Amino acid sequence: MDTREERIKRRAYEIWEREGRPTGREQEHWDQAVQEIEAEGSENERGPVVPDPTVADGSKSSTD
């Protein structure tokens, strides 16, 4: 499994390439990668979206 730092390095490199490989922006790319990886982690921690059972799905009429 990838460590957090390896994922950040990979993402920072992807950002650097996507922006045309500019020089002198290493810290900016690293910081952006950290933010993106952390955002992904918090999204994964929430778990799958489960439908609200109190909301009718339209398959039954309200008079059932």
N, CA, C and O atoms as CSV, one atom per row, in Angstrom:
chain,resi,resn,atom,element,x,y,z
A,1,MET,N,N,0.840,-1.187,0.000
A,1,MET,CA,C,0.000,0.000,0.000
A,1,MET,C,C,0.884,1.250,0.000
A,1,MET,O,O,1.939,1.282,0.633
A,2,ASP,N,N,0.433,2.266,-0.718
A,2,ASP,CA,C,1.194,3.505,-0.781
A,2,ASP,C,C,1.112,4.259,0.537
A,2,ASP,O,O,0.070,4.298,1.192
A,3,THR,N,N,2.226,4.850,0.902
A,3,THR,CA,C,2.185,5.721,2.064
A,3,THR,C,C,1.606,7.052,1.633
A,3,THR,O,O,1.545,7.364,0.443
A,4,ARG,N,N,1.188,7.818,2.597
A,4,ARG,CA,C,0.625,9.144,2.310
A,4,ARG,C,C,1.641,9.996,1.553
A,4,ARG,O,O,1.286,10.679,0.593
A,5,GLU,N,N,2.894,9.957,1.981
A,5,GLU,CA,C,3.926,10.770,1.331
A,5,GLU,C,C,4.126,10.355,-0.131
A,5,GLU,O,O,4.318,11.210,-0.995
A,6,GLU,N,N,4.084,9.060,-0.407
A,6,GLU,CA,C,4.238,8.595,-1.794
A,6,GLU,C,C,3.090,9.090,-2.661
A,6,GLU,O,O,3.298,9.487,-3.808
A,7,ARG,N,N,1.872,9.068,-2.111
A,7,ARG,CA,C,0.718,9.555,-2.858
A,7,ARG,C,C,0.837,11.049,-3.128
A,7,ARG,O,O,0.502,11.517,-4.217
A,8,ILE,N,N,1.313,11.793,-2.139
A,8,ILE,CA,C,1.489,13.238,-2.308
A,8,ILE,C,C,2.550,13.513,-3.368
A,8,ILE,O,O,2.359,14.366,-4.235
A,9,LYS,N,N,3.669,12.792,-3.300
A,9,LYS,CA,C,4.728,12.973,-4.304
A,9,LYS,C,C,4.206,12.731,-5.710
A,9,LYS,O,O,4.465,13.508,-6.628
A,10,ARG,N,N,3.474,11.651,-5.860
A,10,ARG,CA,C,2.936,11.299,-7.173
A,10,ARG,C,C,1.968,12.378,-7.665
A,10,ARG,O,O,2.007,12.768,-8.832
A,11,ARG,N,N,1.105,12.854,-6.772
A,11,ARG,CA,C,0.135,13.878,-7.152
A,11,ARG,C,C,0.839,15.196,-7.480
A,11,ARG,O,O,0.469,15.859,-8.449
A,12,ALA,N,N,1.836,15.584,-6.700
A,12,ALA,CA,C,2.583,16.817,-6.970
A,12,ALA,C,C,3.268,16.735,-8.335
A,12,ALA,O,O,3.308,17.718,-9.076
A,13,TYR,N,N,3.796,15.578,-8.658
A,13,TYR,CA,C,4.431,15.378,-9.960
A,13,TYR,C,C,3.411,15.510,-11.080
A,13,TYR,O,O,3.691,16.125,-12.109
A,14,GLU,N,N,2.231,14.937,-10.884
A,14,GLU,CA,C,1.168,15.042,-11.893
A,14,GLU,C,C,0.767,16.499,-12.103
A,14,GLU,O,O,0.563,16.929,-13.238
A,15,ILE,N,N,0.652,17.257,-11.017
A,15,ILE,CA,C,0.302,18.672,-11.109
A,15,ILE,C,C,1.391,19.420,-11.864
A,15,ILE,O,O,1.098,20.236,-12.738
A,16,TRP,N,N,2.647,19.144,-11.527
A,16,TRP,CA,C,3.792,19.783,-12.180
A,16,TRP,C,C,3.778,19.522,-13.680
A,16,TRP,O,O,3.982,20.439,-14.475
A,17,GLU,N,N,3.538,18.284,-14.062
A,17,GLU,CA,C,3.481,17.945,-15.488
A,17,GLU,C,C,2.297,18.626,-16.173
A,17,GLU,O,O,2.436,19.173,-17.267
A,18,ARG,N,N,1.150,18.590,-15.533
A,18,ARG,CA,C,-0.068,19.175,-16.107
A,18,ARG,C,C,0.102,20.673,-16.354
A,18,ARG,O,O,-0.463,21.217,-17.303
A,19,GLU,N,N,0.881,21.337,-15.498
A,19,GLU,CA,C,1.091,22.779,-15.628
A,19,GLU,C,C,2.283,23.129,-16.522
A,19,GLU,O,O,2.701,24.286,-16.575
A,20,GLY,N,N,2.827,22.138,-17.220
A,20,GLY,CA,C,3.899,22.406,-18.175
A,20,GLY,C,C,5.300,22.364,-17.600
A,20,GLY,O,O,6.226,22.932,-18.179
A,21,ARG,N,N,5.466,21.703,-16.472
A,21,ARG,CA,C,6.767,21.519,-15.822
A,21,ARG,C,C,7.484,22.838,-15.493
A,21,ARG,O,O,8.658,23.001,-15.827
A,22,PRO,N,N,6.793,23.765,-14.851
A,22,PRO,CA,C,7.439,25.041,-14.508
A,22,PRO,C,C,8.475,24.855,-13.395
A,22,PRO,O,O,8.360,23.947,-12.571
A,23,THR,N,N,9.468,25.709,-13.384
A,23,THR,CA,C,10.483,25.654,-12.329
A,23,THR,C,C,10.097,26.611,-11.208
A,23,THR,O,O,9.395,27.598,-11.429
A,24,GLY,N,N,10.561,26.306,-10.013
A,24,GLY,CA,C,10.376,27.188,-8.878
A,24,GLY,C,C,9.016,27.137,-8.210
A,24,GLY,O,O,8.712,27.996,-7.383
A,25,ARG,N,N,8.194,26.159,-8.541
A,25,ARG,CA,C,6.855,26.079,-7.942
A,25,ARG,C,C,6.657,24.769,-7.194
A,25,ARG,O,O,5.528,24.313,-7.012
A,26,GLU,N,N,7.753,24.170,-6.767
A,26,GLU,CA,C,7.681,22.876,-6.101
A,26,GLU,C,C,6.796,22.910,-4.861
A,26,GLU,O,O,5.969,22.021,-4.660
A,27,GLN,N,N,6.969,23.934,-4.032
A,27,GLN,CA,C,6.205,24.017,-2.787
A,27,GLN,C,C,4.717,24.205,-3.078
A,27,GLN,O,O,3.869,23.620,-2.405
A,28,GLU,N,N,4.409,25.013,-4.073
A,28,GLU,CA,C,3.015,25.231,-4.455
A,28,GLU,C,C,2.363,23.917,-4.900
A,28,GLU,O,O,1.235,23.609,-4.514
A,29,HIS,N,N,3.094,23.148,-5.718
A,29,HIS,CA,C,2.564,21.873,-6.193
A,29,HIS,C,C,2.429,20.882,-5.042
A,29,HIS,O,O,1.455,20.132,-4.975
A,30,TRP,N,N,3.392,20.877,-4.148
A,30,TRP,CA,C,3.332,19.980,-2.995
A,30,TRP,C,C,2.113,20.316,-2.136
A,30,TRP,O,O,1.358,19.427,-1.741
A,31,ASP,N,N,1.928,21.613,-1.850
A,31,ASP,CA,C,0.809,22.031,-1.015
A,31,ASP,C,C,-0.534,21.680,-1.655
A,31,ASP,O,O,-1.462,21.242,-0.976
A,32,GLN,N,N,-0.623,21.876,-2.961
A,32,GLN,CA,C,-1.855,21.533,-3.671
A,32,GLN,C,C,-2.108,20.032,-3.600
A,32,GLN,O,O,-3.242,19.594,-3.401
A,33,ALA,N,N,-1.051,19.252,-3.762
A,33,ALA,CA,C,-1.180,17.795,-3.690
A,33,ALA,C,C,-1.644,17.362,-2.298
A,33,ALA,O,O,-2.496,16.481,-2.178
A,34,VAL,N,N,-1.095,17.971,-1.254
A,34,VAL,CA,C,-1.505,17.648,0.116
A,34,VAL,C,C,-2.995,17.919,0.284
A,34,VAL,O,O,-3.721,17.093,0.836
A,35,GLN,N,N,-3.448,19.071,-0.191
A,35,GLN,CA,C,-4.863,19.416,-0.057
A,35,GLN,C,C,-5.753,18.417,-0.791
A,35,GLN,O,O,-6.785,17.998,-0.268
A,36,GLU,N,N,-5.354,18.040,-1.996
A,36,GLU,CA,C,-6.158,17.097,-2.779
A,36,GLU,C,C,-6.206,15.720,-2.124
A,36,GLU,O,O,-7.267,15.100,-2.055
A,37,ILE,N,N,-5.068,15.244,-1.645
A,37,ILE,CA,C,-5.014,13.929,-1.005
A,37,ILE,C,C,-5.844,13.937,0.278
A,37,ILE,O,O,-6.570,12.982,0.556
A,38,GLU,N,N,-5.737,15.009,1.057
A,38,GLU,CA,C,-6.519,15.093,2.289
A,38,GLU,C,C,-8.014,15.139,1.986
A,38,GLU,O,O,-8.809,14.529,2.700
A,39,ALA,N,N,-8.397,15.853,0.940
A,39,ALA,CA,C,-9.806,15.927,0.553
A,39,ALA,C,C,-10.319,14.548,0.141
A,39,ALA,O,O,-11.437,14.167,0.491
A,40,GLU,N,N,-9.508,13.809,-0.596
A,40,GLU,CA,C,-9.894,12.458,-0.995
A,40,GLU,C,C,-10.074,11.570,0.224
A,40,GLU,O,O,-11.011,10.775,0.287
A,41,GLY,N,N,-9.183,11.704,1.184
A,41,GLY,CA,C,-9.259,10.895,2.394
A,41,GLY,C,C,-10.519,11.170,3.174
A,41,GLY,O,O,-11.155,10.240,3.669
A,42,SER,N,N,-10.896,12.440,3.296
A,42,SER,CA,C,-12.105,12.757,4.055
A,42,SER,C,C,-13.344,12.291,3.316
A,42,SER,O,O,-14.335,11.927,3.949
A,43,GLU,N,N,-13.310,12.294,1.987
A,43,GLU,CA,C,-14.437,11.783,1.215
A,43,GLU,C,C,-14.588,10.280,1.445
A,43,GLU,O,O,-15.706,9.785,1.591
A,44,ASN,N,N,-13.486,9.563,1.477
A,44,ASN,CA,C,-13.529,8.115,1.663
A,44,ASN,C,C,-13.972,7.735,3.069
A,44,ASN,O,O,-14.572,6.677,3.260
A,45,GLU,N,N,-13.687,8.576,4.049
A,45,GLU,CA,C,-14.046,8.268,5.421
A,45,GLU,C,C,-15.545,8.362,5.654
A,45,GLU,O,O,-16.066,7.753,6.588
A,46,ARG,N,N,-16.235,9.108,4.824
A,46,ARG,CA,C,-17.669,9.265,5.009
A,46,ARG,C,C,-18.435,8.009,4.644
A,46,ARG,O,O,-19.555,7.814,5.115
A,47,GLY,N,N,-17.867,7.168,3.830
A,47,GLY,CA,C,-18.530,5.936,3.444
A,47,GLY,C,C,-19.470,6.146,2.282
A,47,GLY,O,O,-19.592,7.252,1.755
A,48,PRO,N,N,-20.136,5.070,1.885
A,48,PRO,CA,C,-21.035,5.158,0.737
A,48,PRO,C,C,-22.287,5.963,1.067
A,48,PRO,O,O,-22.711,6.044,2.219
A,49,VAL,N,N,-22.857,6.547,0.042
A,49,VAL,CA,C,-24.095,7.289,0.214
A,49,VAL,C,C,-25.241,6.284,0.258
A,49,VAL,O,O,-25.393,5.462,-0.646
A,50,VAL,N,N,-26.041,6.357,1.309
A,50,VAL,CA,C,-27.165,5.447,1.490
A,50,VAL,C,C,-28.444,6.261,1.323
A,50,VAL,O,O,-28.573,7.340,1.901
A,51,PRO,N,N,-29.378,5.756,0.544
A,51,PRO,CA,C,-30.637,6.491,0.367
A,51,PRO,C,C,-31.350,6.690,1.688
A,51,PRO,O,O,-31.308,5.833,2.571
A,52,ASP,N,N,-32.004,7.831,1.811
A,52,ASP,CA,C,-32.778,8.141,3.002
A,52,ASP,C,C,-34.065,7.322,2.971
A,52,ASP,O,O,-34.871,7.512,2.060
A,53,PRO,N,N,-34.294,6.421,3.923
A,53,PRO,CA,C,-35.480,5.550,3.890
A,53,PRO,C,C,-36.781,6.320,4.106
A,53,PRO,O,O,-37.857,5.791,3.826
A,54,THR,N,N,-36.706,7.547,4.593
A,54,THR,CA,C,-37.928,8.322,4.824
A,54,THR,C,C,-38.417,9.028,3.575
A,54,THR,O,O,-39.505,9.603,3.569
A,55,VAL,N,N,-37.608,8.986,2.503
A,55,VAL,CA,C,-37.998,9.628,1.252
A,55,VAL,C,C,-38.578,8.572,0.331
A,55,VAL,O,O,-37.952,7.541,0.086
A,56,ALA,N,N,-39.790,8.832,-0.187
A,56,ALA,CA,C,-40.444,7.879,-1.088
A,56,ALA,C,C,-39.655,7.781,-2.377
A,56,ALA,O,O,-39.173,8.787,-2.897
A,57,ASP,N,N,-39.521,6.560,-2.896
A,57,ASP,CA,C,-38.775,6.361,-4.130
A,57,ASP,C,C,-39.668,6.382,-5.361
A,57,ASP,O,O,-39.176,6.204,-6.475
A,58,GLY,N,N,-40.964,6.593,-5.188
A,58,GLY,CA,C,-41.877,6.666,-6.316
A,58,GLY,C,C,-42.452,5.329,-6.723
A,58,GLY,O,O,-43.329,5.278,-7.585
A,59,SER,N,N,-41.983,4.238,-6.127
A,59,SER,CA,C,-42.487,2.912,-6.525
A,59,SER,C,C,-43.816,2.589,-5.844
A,59,SER,O,O,-44.544,1.710,-6.305
A,60,LYS,N,N,-44.140,3.284,-4.757
A,60,LYS,CA,C,-45.407,3.053,-4.065
A,60,LYS,C,C,-46.190,4.363,-4.028
A,60,LYS,O,O,-45.607,5.446,-3.970
A,61,SER,N,N,-47.471,4.254,-4.060
A,61,SER,CA,C,-48.261,5.470,-3.932
A,61,SER,C,C,-48.411,5.802,-2.466
A,61,SER,O,O,-48.232,4.937,-1.607
A,62,SER,N,N,-48.735,7.033,-2.175
A,62,SER,CA,C,-48.841,7.455,-0.780
A,62,SER,C,C,-50.088,6.889,-0.100
A,62,SER,O,O,-50.244,7.041,1.112
A,63,THR,N,N,-50.984,6.236,-0.859
A,63,THR,CA,C,-52.195,5.668,-0.273
A,63,THR,C,C,-52.061,4.198,0.077
A,63,THR,O,O,-53.036,3.591,0.519
A,64,ASP,N,N,-50.890,3.604,-0.105
A,64,ASP,CA,C,-50.680,2.169,0.194
A,64,ASP,C,C,-50.792,1.891,1.652
A,64,ASP,O,O,-50.644,0.744,2.075
